[in-house]
Every structure is written in C-alpha cells, then in structure tokens.
Amino acid sequence: LLPSKALFSVGSDEQFQPSVFLEDCYFHSLSSNTIGDVNQLEVFRANHIHLFKCHFRGHGHFERSNITFIRANNFTLANITLCRFSNASIASIEGIVMLTGNIENSTIRVIGNSFLNITSHHYTETGVLSIRTRAQTIVDVLDNTFLSCFTFNSVVGSLFIRDNANHSIFYIEKNSFKNGFGAATGGIFLDSNYSQ
C-alpha cells in the first residue's frame, strides 16, 4: 500500500471533530517513489489523539524516503505513549514526528517512547521530534529515549521545540539522549519568542 498523501488520515472535513485511538499498530514505510511528501499518520483536526504501543518503522538507512511518521495539528489532546519510531532516513519538508498545538489550552504528552536510528535530511529547524505551540499549550515530554538521531541540515538532532504562544508550559523530564547530532545540538533546542 503506497498512499498519495497519508496512509492514515483524519479530520480533513472541518464539520467534524473525531478522536483517534490507535493501540498496538504497526506502520512500516516502503520504498518511496511518490510525488511530494507522505505521512504514515496525518491528523488535520481531532478532539483527542491517543497512540499507545504503536511502532512506526522507516525503510532503513540505505535509501532516503519522503515518508514521515506523524503530522498532527488542531487537537485538544495528543497523547503518544510507549511507541517506537525507528530505522529511517527521511528527506522530506515535513518533520519526522511533528505535533502542533494550535488550539488554546491544548495538551501534548509524549511519554515513554523510543526514537531509534533516525536520520533527517530536512533543511529547516526540526528534530526527529518537533513540537510547536501556536496557542497556549501544556507540553509533557517525559521518559523518552533518543538514540542515534541525526539531522545534517537542522539545528537539532532529537527534540525541537518552538514556542510561538505566550504562556505555554513545557515539562521536559527524565529523557535519555545518546549519539545524536544537529548543527547546534544533538539533544534539545528550544526556540521561544517569550522571556518568561
């Protein structure tokens, strides 16, 4: 199965606010000869997103792919727990896992996940996990493992956070960063327009 835009797409109709619950699902990228970028999971609009024990696997390091793992925005809650993201060399304008909090008082939780052996050839400021806030958002990034996460053209290898919203709260605790690489850092890069 090779989709034209997303393997699993939710919320393209503005009239509905569905919720997404995926547990023990396995997404495996194939060789990509698609036009444009493709996401394994794309959420345009949802009330809640819950991913539990899912595995997102790339095509490996020998062939670059334009298939990314997750792109989600317009949600009130995104909860990604005990998932595994691995074995990918991605050349895409999309982030590999990109979560955008753009609804006021939304929550993003990324807890107990593994990001393993992932290389991004993206040319802008994203890491393997990219979290952006455009409205007041509470972000929890807890107890995750980032191992061998590389970006050759970006400021950070593992975790990129851009705060474009006043009063967002970030809890970044008990994460492990090993063997990462980015132009500025291999671990965490916080870009904020606010001083408090």
Summary of the structure (lengths in Angstrom):
residues: 196
radius of gyration: 15.3
end to end distance: 47.0
largest distance: 47.0
contacts: 715
relative contact order: 0.14
helix: 0%
strand: 58%
